[in-house]
Amino acid sequence: MLTIHRVHAVRRAADGAPVPGHAVVVSGDRIEAIGPYEELYERYGERARVREWDGVLTPGRHEPHGTAYLEAAYHPDPREAGDLGTAPLTGDALTALGMTETRWGASARRGVQRLLATGTTSIAGPFTHPAVRTAVARSGLRGGSAPRPLAPGAPADFAVFTEDGRCLVTVLGGRLVHRGR
């Protein structure tokens, strides 16, 4: 299915200038086209779903401290907030929890969701806990270095940010994996 992501502007590279009036067309897990919305709608509109976002579409964030964030911290379940709070636990507080692989997996899934909510599309590893590796692999987050610039044929991995820097949407492999409120 084709999707046109209509936004205020598109920033093709993390260090590039946003281009107002542009949009991105996604086909499956790849970027099909980038250009002025009107031209893309004329070309693809009849067979595409249009999603409108109130922000700037850009390559997502890269999390260089993925191992520390997911393997050296416990991300509490909201049901544990009364006892553990909501912030990630590290150091002695983490040691006192008596972590199991099951608990690491649940924590990693919550940590990944927190990363997606910030527009993260790539993460540095390696991950030693099998449950953490599984959570990262299933999320669609790419390993390695900084996200690639947006271009036709490239993976459809990007985020949309508001003017004040809040992440509205994170897309990985063409899938909407986070939608802010």
PLY file of the C-alpha trace (Angstrom):
ply
format ascii 1.0
element vertex 181
property float x
property float y
property float z
element edge 180
property int vertex1
property int vertex2
end_header
0.00 0.00 0.00
1.18 3.50 -0.82
1.10 6.18 1.86
1.77 9.87 1.37
3.06 11.54 4.52
2.08 15.21 4.22
3.95 17.49 6.60
5.01 21.13 6.97
8.48 20.32 5.63
10.86 17.46 4.92
14.46 17.39 6.15
16.27 14.78 4.01
19.38 14.61 6.21
19.81 15.22 9.93
22.02 18.25 9.20
20.01 19.51 6.20
17.55 22.35 5.94
13.84 21.50 5.97
12.09 21.97 2.62
8.58 23.39 3.13
5.67 21.90 1.24
7.38 18.59 0.56
5.98 15.16 1.39
7.20 11.55 1.40
5.60 8.62 -0.39
6.12 5.19 1.20
5.57 1.90 -0.61
5.91 -1.13 1.64
9.10 -0.73 3.64
10.79 1.76 1.25
10.59 5.41 0.36
9.06 5.66 -3.10
9.39 9.42 -3.68
10.06 12.77 -2.02
8.91 16.07 -3.42
6.29 18.81 -3.43
3.04 17.47 -1.99
0.90 18.66 -4.89
3.06 16.82 -7.44
3.13 13.64 -5.36
-0.62 13.75 -4.79
-1.24 14.21 -8.51
0.98 11.20 -9.27
-0.01 8.84 -6.41
-3.10 10.31 -4.76
-5.78 8.08 -6.22
-4.07 4.92 -5.02
-2.46 6.21 -1.82
-3.59 6.85 1.72
-2.69 10.37 2.87
-1.50 10.91 6.43
-1.17 14.51 7.54
1.22 15.41 10.36
1.65 18.83 11.95
5.45 18.88 11.92
8.73 18.30 10.08
9.56 14.83 8.71
13.21 13.94 9.23
15.53 10.94 9.53
15.00 9.58 13.03
17.32 9.81 16.01
20.23 7.47 16.62
20.69 6.20 20.18
24.45 5.66 20.65
24.01 4.41 24.23
21.55 1.61 23.45
23.34 -1.00 25.53
23.41 1.20 28.63
19.81 2.30 28.12
18.40 -1.21 27.72
20.85 -3.48 29.57
22.03 -1.33 32.45
18.65 0.09 33.40
15.26 -1.31 34.37
12.23 0.46 32.86
9.42 -0.05 35.38
5.99 -1.24 34.38
3.37 1.49 35.01
1.78 -0.88 37.56
5.05 -0.70 39.54
5.07 3.11 39.67
3.86 3.21 43.28
6.79 1.08 44.45
9.52 1.84 41.90
8.57 5.18 40.35
8.55 5.75 36.60
12.19 6.63 35.87
14.64 3.92 34.75
16.43 2.23 37.66
20.20 1.71 37.59
23.04 0.82 39.96
22.09 -0.52 43.39
18.35 -0.13 42.69
18.72 -2.33 39.62
20.81 -4.92 41.48
18.20 -5.12 44.25
15.50 -6.15 41.74
17.01 -9.58 41.08
16.59 -9.41 37.32
15.52 -12.48 35.31
15.49 -12.87 31.53
11.71 -12.43 31.59
12.03 -9.18 33.51
14.84 -7.99 31.19
12.62 -8.65 28.18
9.67 -6.72 29.60
11.96 -3.86 30.61
13.57 -3.80 27.15
10.18 -3.65 25.44
9.20 -0.67 27.60
12.61 0.93 26.98
12.22 0.45 23.23
8.79 2.09 23.39
10.34 5.06 25.20
12.99 5.32 22.47
10.38 5.16 19.70
8.49 7.96 21.45
11.57 10.17 21.01
11.85 9.44 17.26
14.66 6.90 17.53
15.08 4.76 14.41
18.56 3.30 14.98
20.40 2.04 18.04
23.94 0.98 18.92
24.57 -2.42 20.48
25.73 -5.09 20.91
23.21 -6.56 23.32
24.23 -9.45 25.57
20.89 -10.32 27.18
18.96 -12.62 24.81
15.63 -11.08 25.87
16.93 -7.58 25.11
18.28 -8.71 21.70
14.86 -10.16 20.91
13.01 -6.98 21.95
15.29 -4.82 19.80
15.06 -7.16 16.80
11.26 -7.33 16.96
10.95 -3.55 17.24
12.44 -2.89 13.82
15.11 -0.54 15.19
18.19 -0.66 12.97
21.58 -1.32 14.46
24.69 0.61 13.61
25.36 4.28 13.21
23.34 7.38 12.48
20.20 7.09 10.35
20.64 7.38 6.59
19.41 10.42 4.69
15.92 10.12 3.25
15.95 9.16 -0.43
13.88 7.12 -2.88
14.70 3.44 -2.44
15.98 3.91 1.14
14.28 2.20 4.08
11.18 4.10 5.22
12.62 4.92 8.66
11.81 8.44 9.84
10.16 10.57 12.48
7.96 13.67 12.49
8.69 16.37 15.07
6.68 19.42 16.13
8.20 22.89 16.23
8.95 22.45 19.94
10.80 19.15 19.31
8.09 16.70 20.43
7.91 13.48 18.41
4.53 13.01 16.74
5.29 9.88 14.73
8.01 7.28 14.32
8.00 5.02 11.26
10.25 1.95 10.89
10.29 -0.03 7.69
7.14 1.76 6.58
5.26 0.76 9.75
3.85 3.37 12.09
5.41 2.25 15.40
4.77 5.33 17.53
2.08 7.95 17.38
2.18 10.74 19.94
-0.86 12.32 21.47
0 1
1 2
2 3
3 4
4 5
5 6
6 7
7 8
8 9
9 10
10 11
11 12
12 13
13 14
14 15
15 16
16 17
17 18
18 19
19 20
20 21
21 22
22 23
23 24
24 25
25 26
26 27
27 28
28 29
29 30
30 31
31 32
32 33
33 34
34 35
35 36
36 37
37 38
38 39
39 40
40 41
41 42
42 43
43 44
44 45
45 46
46 47
47 48
48 49
49 50
50 51
51 52
52 53
53 54
54 55
55 56
56 57
57 58
58 59
59 60
60 61
61 62
62 63
63 64
64 65
65 66
66 67
67 68
68 69
69 70
70 71
71 72
72 73
73 74
74 75
75 76
76 77
77 78
78 79
79 80
80 81
81 82
82 83
83 84
84 85
85 86
86 87
87 88
88 89
89 90
90 91
91 92
92 93
93 94
94 95
95 96
96 97
97 98
98 99
99 100
100 101
101 102
102 103
103 104
104 105
105 106
106 107
107 108
108 109
109 110
110 111
111 112
112 113
113 114
114 115
115 116
116 117
117 118
118 119
119 120
120 121
121 122
122 123
123 124
124 125
125 126
126 127
127 128
128 129
129 130
130 131
131 132
132 133
133 134
134 135
135 136
136 137
137 138
138 139
139 140
140 141
141 142
142 143
143 144
144 145
145 146
146 147
147 148
148 149
149 150
150 151
151 152
152 153
153 154
154 155
155 156
156 157
157 158
158 159
159 160
160 161
161 162
162 163
163 164
164 165
165 166
166 167
167 168
168 169
169 170
170 171
171 172
172 173
173 174
174 175
175 176
176 177
177 178
178 179
179 180
